[in-house]
Amino acid sequence: MNDVLAKIVERTRARLVSDPIDVEDTRRAANDVAKSREPFAFSKAIAREGINVIAEIKSASPSAGSIVENPDVESIASEYARGGAAAISVVTEPEFFRGSHAWLARASNAARLPVIMKDFIVEPSQLMRGVASGANAILLLASLLDAATIARFIALLDPFGIDALVEVHDEEELARAVGGGARLIGVNNRDLRDFRVDLATSERLGALMPKGVIRIAESGIKTRQDVDRLAAAGFNAFLVGESLLRQNDRAGAVRALVGES
């Protein structure tokens, strides 16, 4: 684990201690929310034929610094939907990425698309909070979790009809994801040690994934050529954040990736 990731996890654990989540109340709220939505809507949306873009909303990141100050979540989500996005990714980590759980429902209601919560999940209460906040899917980082914990967290989400997207960076993490029974695996092309991006990471790890896994490429995707390259490697969906957020015409930028006129 690199220094930045270790610091984020340390601060996440500290917040869970200083501001603990009421697990039972949150579980009841999660049940109520889940009953009102289509089960596994996220995986259904990104497994469809064609180019499935997961367009991201975040305010900042450790590698890029500030991206969008005080983002207008509804406006951005609506633009992504108009451009043809299949789903929305929302980064909820509050300190390093300046996100918020409140953005999940706001993005979902504005775009009428499934939303995935991206955060640094280290304990089950965070999963329940994500479901209760309106997430259709939750990111799990194989860099933080062993195979047994990944399997346990997937089993906790399944009864709610919530997908788990397990993110990997290398062969060791991919083995944990597969060992944990991940049905959705995302390859982050950004090297966490030096933040360099290489799309060949997706090509290399994609070739090692079991058949039937929904494959998502993450980071470094900027053009339709990038999308075509990764689609040829068997990827179903493409998570794109910073390059879309920095565009004046975000709907047009998504449309360019999807290939619609």
FENURKA-V651395 format. One record per residue. N is the residue number from 1. RES is the residue in one small letter. PHI is phi in radians with two decimals (999 if undefined). BURIAL is # if it has 16 or more other ideal C-beta (glycine too) atoms within 10 Angstrom, else .. D_FIRST is the distance of its C-alpha to the first C-alpha in whole Angstrom. Layout:
BEGIN
[[N | RES | PHI | BURIAL | D_FIRST] [N | RES | PHI | BURIAL | D_FIRST]]
END
This chain:
BEGIN
[[1 | m | 999 | . | 0] [2 | n | -1.35 | . | 4] [3 | d | -1.10 | . | 7] [4 | v | -1.14 | . | 8] [5 | l | -1.10 | # | 6] [6 | a | -1.08 | . | 6] [7 | k | -1.18 | . | 10] [8 | i | -1.09 | # | 11] [9 | v | -1.13 | # | 10] [10 | e | -1.04 | . | 12] [11 | r | -1.21 | . | 14] [12 | t | -1.09 | # | 15] [13 | r | -1.10 | . | 15] [14 | a | -1.12 | . | 18] [15 | r | -1.14 | . | 20] [16 | l | -1.18 | . | 20] [17 | v | -1.40 | . | 22] [18 | s | -1.32 | . | 24] [19 | d | -2.34 | . | 25] [20 | p | -1.15 | . | 25] [21 | i | -1.59 | # | 26] [22 | d | -1.27 | . | 29] [23 | v | -1.10 | . | 28] [24 | e | -1.19 | . | 32] [25 | d | -1.07 | . | 33] [26 | t | -1.18 | # | 30] [27 | r | -1.10 | # | 31] [28 | r | -1.09 | . | 34] [29 | a | -1.11 | # | 33] [30 | a | -1.11 | # | 31] [31 | n | -1.04 | . | 34] [32 | d | -1.11 | . | 36] [33 | v | -1.16 | # | 34] [34 | a | -1.10 | # | 33] [35 | k | -1.13 | . | 37] [36 | s | -1.58 | . | 38] [37 | r | -2.22 | # | 36] [38 | e | -1.22 | . | 36] [39 | p | -1.12 | . | 34] [40 | f | 0.91 | # | 31] [41 | a | -1.14 | # | 32] [42 | f | -1.15 | # | 29] [43 | s | -1.12 | # | 28] [44 | k | -1.11 | # | 32] [45 | a | -1.19 | # | 32] [46 | i | -1.62 | # | 29] [47 | a | -1.70 | # | 31] [48 | r | -1.23 | . | 34] [49 | e | -1.08 | . | 36] [50 | g | 1.74 | . | 35] [51 | i | -1.62 | # | 32] [52 | n | -1.90 | # | 30] [53 | v | -1.66 | # | 29] [54 | i | -1.75 | # | 26] [55 | a | -1.63 | # | 27] [56 | e | -1.80 | # | 24] [57 | i | -2.04 | # | 25] [58 | k | -2.70 | # | 23] [59 | s | -1.65 | # | 24] [60 | a | -2.79 | # | 21] [61 | s | -2.69 | # | 17] [62 | p | -1.06 | . | 15] [63 | s | -1.44 | . | 16] [64 | a | -1.78 | . | 19] [65 | g | 1.29 | . | 20] [66 | s | -1.22 | . | 23] [67 | i | -1.99 | # | 25] [68 | v | -2.40 | # | 27] [69 | e | -1.24 | . | 28] [70 | n | 0.77 | . | 30] [71 | p | -1.07 | # | 30] [72 | d | -1.42 | . | 33] [73 | v | -1.03 | # | 31] [74 | e | -1.09 | . | 34] [75 | s | -1.14 | . | 35] [76 | i | -1.13 | # | 32] [77 | a | -1.07 | # | 32] [78 | s | -1.13 | # | 36] [79 | e | -1.09 | # | 35] [80 | y | -1.04 | # | 33] [81 | a | -1.10 | # | 35] [82 | r | -1.11 | . | 38] [83 | g | -1.37 | # | 36] [84 | g | 1.79 | # | 36] [85 | a | -1.09 | # | 32] [86 | a | -1.53 | # | 32] [87 | a | -2.79 | # | 29] [88 | i | -2.09 | # | 27] [89 | s | -1.80 | # | 24] [90 | v | -2.17 | # | 23] [91 | v | -1.54 | # | 20] [92 | t | -1.80 | # | 21] [93 | e | -1.07 | # | 18] [94 | p | -1.50 | . | 20] [95 | e | -1.68 | . | 19] [96 | f | -1.53 | # | 16] [97 | f | -1.96 | # | 18] [98 | r | 0.98 | # | 22] [99 | g | -1.66 | # | 22] [100 | s | -2.71 | # | 24] [101 | h | -1.11 | # | 25] [102 | a | -1.10 | . | 29] [103 | w | -1.20 | # | 28] [104 | l | -1.06 | # | 28] [105 | a | -1.16 | # | 31] [106 | r | -1.11 | # | 32] [107 | a | -1.16 | # | 31] [108 | s | -1.09 | # | 32] [109 | n | -1.16 | . | 36] [110 | a | -1.31 | # | 36] [111 | a | -1.59 | # | 35] [112 | r | 1.01 | . | 36] [113 | l | -2.26 | # | 33] [114 | p | -1.10 | # | 30] [115 | v | -2.18 | # | 27] [116 | i | -1.94 | # | 24] [117 | m | -1.58 | # | 21] [118 | k | -1.85 | # | 18] [119 | d | -2.68 | # | 16] [120 | f | -1.95 | # | 13] [121 | i | -1.48 | # | 15] [122 | v | -2.21 | . | 14] [123 | e | -2.60 | . | 18] [124 | p | -1.05 | # | 21] [125 | s | -1.06 | # | 23] [126 | q | -1.16 | # | 21] [127 | l | -1.12 | # | 22] [128 | m | -1.11 | # | 25] [129 | r | -1.13 | # | 25] [130 | g | -1.10 | # | 24] [131 | v | -1.11 | # | 27] [132 | a | -1.11 | # | 29] [133 | s | -1.45 | # | 28] [134 | g | 1.96 | # | 30] [135 | a | -1.25 | # | 27] [136 | n | -1.60 | # | 28] [137 | a | -2.67 | # | 24] [138 | i | -2.36 | # | 21] [139 | l | -1.40 | # | 17] [140 | l | -2.06 | # | 15] [141 | l | -1.71 | # | 11] [142 | a | -1.17 | # | 11] [143 | s | -1.23 | # | 7] [144 | l | -1.89 | # | 8] [145 | l | -2.19 | # | 11] [146 | d | -1.48 | . | 13] [147 | a | -1.07 | # | 16] [148 | a | -1.14 | . | 19] [149 | t | -1.23 | # | 17] [150 | i | -1.01 | # | 17] [151 | a | -1.07 | # | 21] [152 | r | -1.15 | . | 22] [153 | f | -1.21 | # | 20] [154 | i | -1.09 | # | 22] [155 | a | -1.14 | . | 25] [156 | l | -1.25 | # | 25] [157 | l | -1.43 | # | 26] [158 | d | -0.96 | . | 28] [159 | p | -1.09 | . | 31] [160 | f | -1.55 | # | 31] [161 | g | 1.26 | # | 31] [162 | i | -1.87 | # | 27] [163 | d | -1.36 | # | 25] [164 | a | -1.97 | # | 21] [165 | l | -1.75 | # | 20] [166 | v | -1.69 | # | 17] [167 | e | -1.67 | # | 14] [168 | v | -2.28 | # | 13] [169 | h | -2.14 | # | 11] [170 | d | -2.69 | # | 13] [171 | e | -1.09 | . | 15] [172 | e | -1.10 | . | 13] [173 | e | -1.20 | # | 12] [174 | l | -1.08 | # | 15] [175 | a | -1.08 | . | 17] [176 | r | -1.15 | # | 15] [177 | a | -1.08 | # | 17] [178 | v | -1.13 | # | 20] [179 | g | -1.11 | . | 20] [180 | g | -1.51 | # | 20] [181 | g | 1.39 | . | 23] [182 | a | -1.08 | # | 21] [183 | r | -1.74 | # | 24] [184 | l | -2.14 | # | 22] [185 | i | -2.19 | # | 19] [186 | g | -1.87 | # | 18] [187 | v | -1.81 | # | 17] [188 | n | -1.53 | # | 15] [189 | n | -1.36 | # | 16] [190 | r | -1.59 | # | 14] [191 | d | -1.27 | . | 11] [192 | l | -1.22 | # | 8] [193 | r | -1.40 | . | 8] [194 | d | -2.34 | . | 12] [195 | f | 1.17 | . | 13] [196 | r | -1.25 | . | 16] [197 | v | -2.02 | . | 17] [198 | d | -2.54 | . | 19] [199 | l | -1.11 | # | 21] [200 | a | -1.12 | . | 22] [201 | t | -1.07 | # | 18] [202 | s | -1.10 | # | 20] [203 | e | -1.09 | # | 23] [204 | r | -1.17 | . | 21] [205 | l | -1.35 | # | 19] [206 | g | -1.05 | # | 22] [207 | a | -1.18 | . | 25] [208 | l | -1.72 | . | 23] [209 | m | -1.38 | # | 23] [210 | p | -1.15 | . | 26] [211 | k | -1.13 | . | 29] [212 | g | 1.61 | . | 29] [213 | v | -1.32 | # | 26] [214 | i | -1.39 | # | 26] [215 | r | -1.87 | # | 24] [216 | i | -2.16 | # | 22] [217 | a | -1.68 | # | 21] [218 | e | -2.28 | # | 19] [219 | s | 1.35 | # | 19] [220 | g | 1.41 | # | 21] [221 | i | -1.63 | # | 24] [222 | k | -2.18 | # | 27] [223 | t | -2.29 | . | 30] [224 | r | -1.11 | . | 32] [225 | q | -1.11 | . | 32] [226 | d | -1.08 | # | 28] [227 | v | -1.07 | # | 29] [228 | d | -1.07 | . | 31] [229 | r | -1.07 | # | 29] [230 | l | -1.34 | # | 27] [231 | a | -1.08 | # | 29] [232 | a | -1.13 | . | 31] [233 | a | -1.56 | # | 28] [234 | g | 1.69 | . | 28] [235 | f | -1.50 | # | 26] [236 | n | -1.53 | # | 28] [237 | a | -2.57 | # | 26] [238 | f | -2.42 | # | 25] [239 | l | -1.58 | # | 23] [240 | v | -2.25 | # | 24] [241 | g | -2.15 | # | 23] [242 | e | -1.00 | # | 23] [243 | s | -1.15 | # | 26] [244 | l | -1.39 | # | 28] [245 | l | -1.07 | # | 28] [246 | r | -1.48 | . | 29] [247 | q | -1.47 | . | 32] [248 | n | -1.28 | . | 35] [249 | d | -1.96 | . | 36] [250 | r | -1.23 | # | 34] [251 | a | -1.07 | # | 36] [252 | g | -1.14 | . | 37] [253 | a | -1.17 | # | 34] [254 | v | -1.13 | # | 33] [255 | r | -1.04 | # | 36] [256 | a | -1.15 | # | 35] [257 | l | -1.30 | # | 32] [258 | v | -1.25 | # | 34] [259 | g | 1.67 | . | 37] [260 | e | -1.44 | . | 40] [261 | s | -1.42 | . | 43]]
END
